[in-house]
Amino acid sequence: MPKIADAYRGDGAPSWGDHHPCLFSGTEWFFRTGYRAMLATAWIPALQGVQAKLDAGAKVADVGCGHGASVVVMADAFPRSQFVGFDFHEPSIITAQNRAADAGVADRTSFEVADAKGYEGTYELICFFDCLHDMGDPVGIARYAREHLAPDGTVLLVEPFALDSRPTNLANNPMAALLYTASSSICTPNSLSQDVGLGLGAQAGEARLRQVFEEAGYTSFRRATETPLNLILEAKA
């Protein structure tokens, strides 16, 4: 809490890695149940043509992978595909490697320390799971992902559920109060600690996210599906 207070009093902000390690495990546990229940069974099938590619064998990047919960789910469901998780936080990458080994999917997964504009390769699917809003330059990061998509590739953007105006969101989204609090203390400060510092926050909403991807040069952006906790969005170049 003193770090957050100092950030609010000053012009800086704590980065993700400045927090207590309990935050990293807590974030994994908070989102992992949804990934296990919905990612391979509902979210990927809702994307245009993606499941067939993964069934046949595709290369997938998970940018901002954290402890690798989403990578493990996808690798287990699509054994013919290869999955690469990227994160700028080295302790999380080490944990992700251990998670993949424990789940028996190490043969089709790899993890690298890299930021969201520093990874290499070309991918049929590039994923951002509950992380783009934390990043300083979402427009530049989305543009970088577009440059690393294979022909007819897809970006899967999973973001915390939010309605498009703050009064409507507070009135009609039962998760809003919790997510605004998390956004104010974790997500937005991390964004402000990085270049550009756009500060989208965890309650950006679909319209603002669409604007980010349109600015990044995408020609297609749609809501594929949703849950009470997440928006599942599809972008294509």
C-alpha positions in Angstrom: 0.0 0.0 0.0 2.8 2.6 0.6 4.0 2.0 -2.9 0.5 2.7 -4.3 0.2 5.8 -2.1 3.6 7.1 -3.2 2.6 6.6 -6.8 -0.6 8.6 -6.4 1.3 11.4 -4.7 4.0 11.5 -7.4 4.2 11.2 -11.1 5.5 7.6 -11.2 3.9 4.3 -10.7 4.8 0.8 -9.5 5.5 -1.7 -12.3 4.0 -5.1 -12.2 7.3 -6.6 -10.9 7.4 -4.2 -8.0 4.4 -5.9 -6.3 4.5 -8.7 -3.7 4.8 -12.2 -5.4 1.3 -13.1 -3.9 -0.1 -10.8 -6.6 1.3 -13.0 -9.4 -0.1 -16.2 -7.9 -3.4 -14.5 -7.0 -3.9 -13.2 -10.6 -3.2 -16.7 -11.9 -5.8 -18.3 -9.6 -8.3 -15.5 -10.3 -8.4 -16.1 -14.1 -7.3 -19.7 -14.4 -10.7 -21.2 -13.6 -12.3 -19.3 -16.5 -9.5 -20.3 -18.9 -9.9 -24.0 -17.9 -13.7 -23.9 -18.3 -14.1 -21.7 -21.4 -10.9 -21.2 -23.5 -10.8 -24.4 -25.5 -14.5 -25.2 -25.3 -16.1 -21.9 -26.1 -13.7 -19.0 -26.8 -11.5 -20.5 -29.5 -14.5 -22.2 -31.2 -16.1 -18.7 -31.4 -13.2 -17.4 -33.5 -13.4 -17.6 -37.3 -11.4 -20.6 -38.5 -9.0 -20.7 -35.6 -10.0 -24.1 -34.1 -9.4 -25.9 -37.4 -5.9 -24.4 -37.6 -5.0 -25.4 -34.0 -6.4 -28.9 -34.6 -4.2 -29.3 -37.6 -1.1 -27.7 -36.1 -0.4 -24.0 -35.8 2.0 -21.7 -34.0 0.6 -19.6 -31.2 2.0 -16.7 -29.2 0.6 -15.8 -25.8 1.9 -12.3 -25.0 1.9 -11.4 -21.3 1.5 -15.0 -20.4 2.2 -14.6 -16.7 2.3 -18.0 -15.0 1.2 -19.8 -18.2 -2.3 -20.8 -17.2 -3.7 -20.1 -20.7 -0.8 -21.7 -22.5 -1.2 -24.9 -20.5 -5.0 -25.0 -21.3 -4.4 -24.5 -25.1 -1.5 -26.9 -25.3 -3.5 -29.6 -23.6 -6.5 -29.1 -25.9 -4.5 -28.8 -29.2 -1.5 -31.2 -29.0 -0.5 -30.7 -32.7 0.1 -27.0 -32.2 3.1 -25.2 -30.7 2.7 -22.5 -28.1 5.2 -19.8 -27.1 4.5 -17.7 -24.0 6.2 -14.3 -23.6 6.4 -12.1 -20.5 8.7 -9.3 -19.4 8.6 -10.7 -15.8 11.3 -13.4 -15.5 10.0 -15.0 -12.3 6.7 -15.5 -14.0 8.4 -17.2 -17.0 10.2 -19.6 -14.6 6.8 -20.5 -13.0 5.2 -20.9 -16.4 7.9 -23.4 -17.4 7.2 -25.4 -14.3 3.5 -25.3 -14.8 3.8 -26.7 -18.3 6.2 -29.4 -17.2 3.8 -30.4 -14.4 0.9 -30.5 -16.8 2.8 -32.8 -19.3 2.8 -30.2 -22.1 6.4 -29.1 -22.1 7.0 -30.8 -25.5 4.8 -28.3 -27.3 5.3 -25.2 -25.2 8.2 -22.8 -24.6 8.5 -19.6 -22.6 10.7 -16.6 -23.2 11.4 -13.3 -21.3 10.4 -10.6 -23.8 8.2 -7.5 -23.7 5.2 -7.1 -25.9 7.2 -5.3 -28.6 10.2 -7.5 -28.4 9.3 -11.0 -29.3 10.1 -12.6 -32.7 8.4 -15.0 -35.0 5.2 -15.3 -37.1 2.0 -16.8 -35.7 -1.4 -18.0 -36.8 -2.8 -16.8 -33.5 -1.5 -14.2 -31.1 -3.3 -14.0 -27.7 -3.5 -11.3 -25.0 -5.2 -12.7 -21.9 -6.3 -10.1 -19.4 -3.1 -8.1 -19.9 -3.3 -5.6 -22.8 -4.9 -2.9 -20.6 -1.9 -3.1 -18.2 0.6 -2.2 -20.9 1.9 1.3 -21.6 1.5 1.3 -25.3 -1.5 -0.9 -26.3 -1.8 0.7 -29.8 1.9 0.1 -30.5 1.7 -3.4 -29.1 -1.4 -4.3 -31.2 0.4 -2.9 -34.3 3.5 -5.0 -33.4 1.3 -8.1 -33.2 -0.3 -7.4 -36.6 3.2 -7.3 -38.1 3.8 -10.8 -36.6 0.7 -12.5 -37.8 0.8 -15.1 -40.5 -1.5 -14.5 -43.5 -5.1 -14.6 -42.3 -3.8 -14.7 -38.8 -6.0 -13.7 -35.8 -5.5 -11.8 -32.5 -7.5 -13.1 -29.6 -8.0 -10.4 -27.0 -9.5 -11.4 -23.7 -10.2 -8.5 -21.4 -12.2 -8.0 -18.2 -15.8 -7.5 -18.9 -16.9 -3.8 -18.9 -19.7 -1.8 -20.4 -18.8 1.3 -22.4 -19.7 4.2 -20.1 -18.7 4.4 -16.5 -22.2 5.2 -15.1 -23.7 2.3 -17.1 -20.8 0.0 -16.1 -21.2 0.8 -12.4 -24.9 0.4 -12.5 -25.1 -2.8 -14.6 -21.8 -4.7 -14.2 -21.6 -6.5 -10.8 -17.9 -6.9 -11.2 -17.2 -3.2 -11.9 -16.4 -2.1 -8.4 -13.9 -4.9 -7.8 -12.3 -4.3 -11.2 -12.1 -0.6 -10.9 -10.3 -1.1 -7.6 -7.8 -3.5 -9.1 -7.4 -1.3 -12.1 -6.6 1.8 -9.9 -4.1 -0.1 -7.7 -2.4 -2.5 -10.2 -3.3 -2.2 -13.9 -3.2 1.6 -14.5 -0.1 2.2 -12.4 1.8 -0.5 -14.4 0.7 1.2 -17.6 1.8 4.6 -16.4 5.2 3.1 -15.5 5.9 2.2 -19.1 6.5 4.2 -22.4 3.4 6.1 -23.6 1.5 5.3 -20.4 -1.9 5.2 -22.0 -3.6 3.9 -18.9 -6.5 2.0 -20.4 -7.2 0.2 -17.1 -9.2 -3.0 -16.5 -12.5 -1.4 -17.4 -11.8 0.1 -20.8 -14.8 -1.5 -22.5 -15.3 -2.8 -26.0 -15.6 0.6 -27.8 -12.3 1.9 -26.4 -10.5 -1.4 -27.2 -11.9 -1.3 -30.7 -10.4 2.2 -31.1 -7.0 0.8 -30.0 -7.1 -1.8 -32.7 -8.4 0.5 -35.4 -5.5 2.9 -34.7 -3.2 -0.1 -35.0 -4.4 -0.8 -38.5 -6.7 -3.7 -38.1 -9.6 -4.0 -40.5 -11.8 -6.4 -38.5 -12.6 -6.3 -34.8 -15.6 -8.0 -33.2 -16.9 -9.5 -30.0 -16.7 -13.3 -30.5 -18.4 -14.1 -27.2 -18.4 -13.1 -23.5 -18.8 -14.3 -19.9 -19.7 -12.3 -16.8 -16.0 -11.8 -16.2 -14.5 -11.4 -19.7 -15.0 -9.9 -23.2 -13.6 -12.3 -25.8 -12.6 -10.1 -28.8 -11.3 -11.1 -32.3 -9.1 -8.8 -34.4 -7.8 -9.5 -37.9 -5.4 -7.5 -40.1 
